[in-house]
Structure formats: C-alpha cells, structure tokens
Amino acid sequence: MKLPLGFFAILGLIFAILSIRADAQSLPSSLSFTISGSFNNGVQESNNSVLIADNNLTDGYASGMDLTNAPATLNPTGPTGSAAFQWGTPSTSSSYPHSSAIWFEPLAVANVTANQYFNLGYLYYRNGTIKSNTGASAVDIALALNFSNPSGMSPINTSFTSDLVNSPNTSDPVASADTVSLRNRGSILNFNDASGNSYYLELSFKVDQNTLDGTLSTEDQFRVFEGNQGRAELLGRITTTPGVTGGATIPEPSSSLLAVIGVLALIRRKR
C-alpha cells in the first residue's frame, strides 16, 4: 500500500506536537527569579551604521559608548544582568550631538502567579541626533530567567524583537519623536497549563511620567522626544493569551491534535 506524501508530512507534525508537549512542564503555583538582559542581533541601516552592544555592565562600558545622560544607577557600572545598546554617529550640527541608546536594568521578581503583572526591569532611552544611515533599525531584547523558586529549575531564555523607528527631524516635536516598538508582545516559555496550553511571557511598556509625557507611548511603543531621555517600566505577565485581556481562550493543543488526526482520516478515505 503506497501512502501519499502528505501523510508523512502530517505524521511529522503529530510527532512535533507530541514532542513539544512532552518537553514542557506544568507551571508552578508561584515563581521567583532574577533576570539577566542582553541586546542581540542589531540590524544595521546601512554599511555606515555604527552599533555597539555591552551585555555586561558590571565591569564598566565597552569602548566607544557615550555615557551622556546615562541612568545614574547604571553609570559607571551596572548590576548583574544589566546591558546597553548604542546606535548611530552623532550629528555635530545639532544641539544634542549624541548617539541614540537604550539601557536595561533588571529587577528581581518574587512570588509571581499566572496572569499577574509584575515589573521585571526598566528600559531607559536616550534619543540622540544622529546622521542618516548610521543607526539601527531593530534589536532583540533577550531575557534569561534564573529561578530561585521552585529550586532546581533550569533557566529559561526568551527574546523580544524591537524595531527602532528613527523619525526625520522637523519643527514638530511629536512627529520627530523616535520609537522603540515591540514587534512581538509574547515569547513562549517552557510551561503548559493542565489542558496543555502553552504559556508565554508577555512584555509591555509602562512609561514613567516623571521622565516623559506618557501620551506619546503605548503598551508596545516607547517614544521619546528628539534630544531627550525617558524611562519605562517593563511589565511582564505569564499567560496563555499574550496581548489579550478579558480571559480570551486559545485552542488547546489536544484539540489541534484531533484536527490533524481528522485530516489523516480524510486523506485515507480519498485514496
């Protein structure tokens, strides 16, 4: 009996689903962890781009980093897990001739449960005035969760891609504001619920009103006026429905598996 090629493709999908469910573990009732952050995979605007990342500020900054208006808590060094990313060649004809930069400052997280919002750190943003085609268009914010409760759990690594939107400078300060925009609000974790649904770490911005007019920003966009600085809390939530409020549900993996089996049966009937 000769089976169609589609049979083997769908059979592979079944094994992949079963493998994912086997590797994941049930979400504990309470989690405590520390966080280490890093900036990875910076995307150059052109061959003239100048990008510098320093993912360990405990021993000071990498050569070439401009520390003008750097956060006081991260200068001249930062705590374990802190990181910085800088992009662009400063425009010497501007009143604020500095590169643009973002800093990550981690916080310890204690006794977190599912669907509970918590502050996992701060993101600082310096909107410098840089020359065209010398900056970055995107960078990944990578987070390593190192668990203290429950003990013995292996660290989990997760990542969020952020677009760096550099607006042309005009006489309109709002239109000239630049943006760090989260491309993905949710990143999958190695946890399932009792029904087999996968959990995600959801990330969002909560802008500090003391450092910036919060009307410029949203949950997934952190905007700063040209030549200014701002700070946003990074809020986390461990949930099966990232970016959704009100308890919306998603299809259970078991239901997806049943659907695949149904397709297999249909292929068999059509032979």
KACORHU-V267564 format. One record per residue. N is the residue number from 1. RES is the residue in one letter. OMEGA is omega as a letter, one per 30 degrees, with the letter a starting at -180 (NA if undefined). D_FIRST is the distance of its C-alpha to the first C-alpha in Angstrom with 2 decimals. Layout:
# KACORHU-V267564
N/RES/OMEGA/D_FIRST + N/RES/OMEGA/D_FIRST
This chain:
# KACORHU-V267564
1/M/a/0.00 + 2/K/a/3.81 + 3/L/l/6.44 + 4/P/l/9.88 + 5/L/l/12.76 + 6/G/l/14.69 + 7/F/a/12.60 + 8/F/l/13.79 + 9/A/a/17.23 + 10/I/l/17.74 + 11/L/l/16.59 + 12/G/l/19.29 + 13/L/l/21.71 + 14/I/a/21.29 + 15/F/l/22.11 + 16/A/l/25.00 + 17/I/l/26.44 + 18/L/l/26.28 + 19/S/l/27.92 + 20/I/a/30.70 + 21/R/a/31.44 + 22/A/a/31.58 + 23/D/a/33.99 + 24/A/l/36.34 + 25/Q/l/39.13 + 26/S/a/41.08 + 27/L/l/44.12 + 28/P/a/47.31 + 29/S/a/50.02 + 30/S/a/52.38 + 31/L/l/52.09 + 32/S/a/54.82 + 33/F/l/54.33 + 34/T/a/56.02 + 35/I/l/54.70 + 36/S/a/54.70 + 37/G/l/54.31 + 38/S/l/53.66 + 39/F/a/53.34 + 40/N/l/50.47 + 41/N/l/48.90 + 42/G/a/51.91 + 43/V/a/51.14 + 44/Q/l/53.89 + 45/E/l/55.27 + 46/S/l/56.10 + 47/N/l/57.03 + 48/N/a/60.44 + 49/S/l/59.14 + 50/V/a/60.75 + 51/L/l/58.69 + 52/I/l/59.75 + 53/A/l/57.98 + 54/D/a/59.49 + 55/N/l/57.26 + 56/N/a/59.82 + 57/L/a/63.24 + 58/T/a/64.63 + 59/D/a/66.24 + 60/G/a/67.37 + 61/Y/l/65.95 + 62/A/l/64.38 + 63/S/l/66.69 + 64/G/l/67.05 + 65/M/l/66.43 + 66/D/a/69.02 + 67/L/l/70.19 + 68/T/a/72.35 + 69/N/l/71.98 + 70/A/l/69.40 + 71/P/a/69.08 + 72/A/a/71.92 + 73/T/a/69.58 + 74/L/a/67.56 + 75/N/g/70.47 + 76/P/l/71.25 + 77/T/l/68.34 + 78/G/l/65.76 + 79/P/l/64.27 + 80/T/l/61.12 + 81/G/l/58.09 + 82/S/a/60.07 + 83/A/l/59.14 + 84/A/l/60.37 + 85/F/a/59.05 + 86/Q/l/61.36 + 87/W/l/60.76 + 88/G/l/62.92 + 89/T/a/66.16 + 90/P/l/69.16 + 91/S/a/71.00 + 92/T/a/74.59 + 93/S/a/75.93 + 94/S/l/74.90 + 95/S/l/76.87 + 96/Y/a/74.05 + 97/P/a/72.93 + 98/H/l/70.20 + 99/S/l/66.47 + 100/S/a/64.13 + 101/A/l/62.76 + 102/I/l/60.94 + 103/W/l/61.43 + 104/F/l/59.43 + 105/E/a/61.35 + 106/P/l/59.30 + 107/L/l/60.32 + 108/A/a/59.38 + 109/V/a/57.38 + 110/A/l/58.08 + 111/N/l/56.67 + 112/V/l/54.22 + 113/T/a/51.96 + 114/A/l/49.09 + 115/N/l/50.19 + 116/Q/l/53.64 + 117/Y/l/55.15 + 118/F/l/56.78 + 119/N/a/58.58 + 120/L/l/56.75 + 121/G/l/59.13 + 122/Y/l/61.12 + 123/L/l/60.34 + 124/Y/a/63.41 + 125/Y/l/63.42 + 126/R/a/66.08 + 127/N/l/65.90 + 128/G/l/67.62 + 129/T/a/68.62 + 130/I/l/66.62 + 131/K/l/66.41 + 132/S/l/63.66 + 133/N/l/60.41 + 134/T/a/61.35 + 135/G/a/59.50 + 136/A/l/56.07 + 137/S/a/53.69 + 138/A/l/51.61 + 139/V/l/51.40 + 140/D/l/49.27 + 141/I/a/51.08 + 142/A/a/49.34 + 143/L/l/50.19 + 144/A/l/49.73 + 145/L/a/50.19 + 146/N/a/51.76 + 147/F/l/51.82 + 148/S/l/54.82 + 149/N/f/53.68 + 150/P/a/51.47 + 151/S/l/52.33 + 152/G/l/49.80 + 153/M/l/47.41 + 154/S/l/46.10 + 155/P/l/47.34 + 156/I/l/45.19 + 157/N/a/45.31 + 158/T/a/44.95 + 159/S/l/45.91 + 160/F/l/47.20 + 161/T/a/47.49 + 162/S/l/50.90 + 163/D/l/51.92 + 164/L/a/55.52 + 165/V/a/56.97 + 166/N/a/60.21 + 167/S/l/62.13 + 168/P/a/64.78 + 169/N/l/68.25 + 170/T/l/70.49 + 171/S/l/73.54 + 172/D/a/71.25 + 173/P/l/70.60 + 174/V/l/67.72 + 175/A/a/65.91 + 176/S/a/66.59 + 177/A/l/65.10 + 178/D/a/62.09 + 179/T/l/59.05 + 180/V/a/56.62 + 181/S/l/53.62 + 182/L/l/50.69 + 183/R/l/47.45 + 184/N/l/45.48 + 185/R/a/47.21 + 186/G/l/44.57 + 187/S/a/42.93 + 188/I/l/40.33 + 189/L/a/41.44 + 190/N/a/39.68 + 191/F/l/40.40 + 192/N/l/38.64 + 193/D/a/40.27 + 194/A/a/39.47 + 195/S/l/36.82 + 196/G/l/35.04 + 197/N/a/36.66 + 198/S/l/37.57 + 199/Y/l/41.27 + 200/Y/l/42.91 + 201/L/l/46.33 + 202/E/a/47.96 + 203/L/l/50.85 + 204/S/l/53.71 + 205/F/l/57.23 + 206/K/a/60.44 + 207/V/l/63.26 + 208/D/a/66.53 + 209/Q/l/69.23 + 210/N/a/71.82 + 211/T/a/70.28 + 212/L/l/68.91 + 213/D/a/69.12 + 214/G/l/66.00 + 215/T/l/65.69 + 216/L/a/64.17 + 217/S/l/61.12 + 218/T/a/58.17 + 219/E/a/55.64 + 220/D/l/53.51 + 221/Q/l/56.29 + 222/F/a/59.31 + 223/R/a/61.92 + 224/V/l/65.18 + 225/F/l/68.10 + 226/E/l/68.85 + 227/G/a/71.04 + 228/N/l/70.49 + 229/Q/l/68.65 + 230/G/l/66.76 + 231/R/l/65.04 + 232/A/l/62.13 + 233/E/l/60.82 + 234/L/a/57.11 + 235/L/l/55.89 + 236/G/l/52.71 + 237/R/l/50.68 + 238/I/a/47.65 + 239/T/l/45.53 + 240/T/a/42.07 + 241/T/a/43.34 + 242/P/l/45.15 + 243/G/a/47.43 + 244/V/l/47.31 + 245/T/l/50.18 + 246/G/l/50.48 + 247/G/l/47.58 + 248/A/a/44.74 + 249/T/l/41.31 + 250/I/a/38.02 + 251/P/l/34.49 + 252/E/l/33.62 + 253/P/l/30.75 + 254/S/l/29.36 + 255/S/l/29.29 + 256/S/l/27.50 + 257/L/l/24.84 + 258/L/l/24.44 + 259/A/l/24.18 + 260/V/l/21.32 + 261/I/l/19.42 + 262/G/l/20.23 + 263/V/l/18.78 + 264/L/l/15.46 + 265/A/a/15.57 + 266/L/l/16.55 + 267/I/a/13.68 + 268/R/a/11.25 + 269/R/a/13.60 + 270/K/a/13.74 + 271/R/NA/10.17
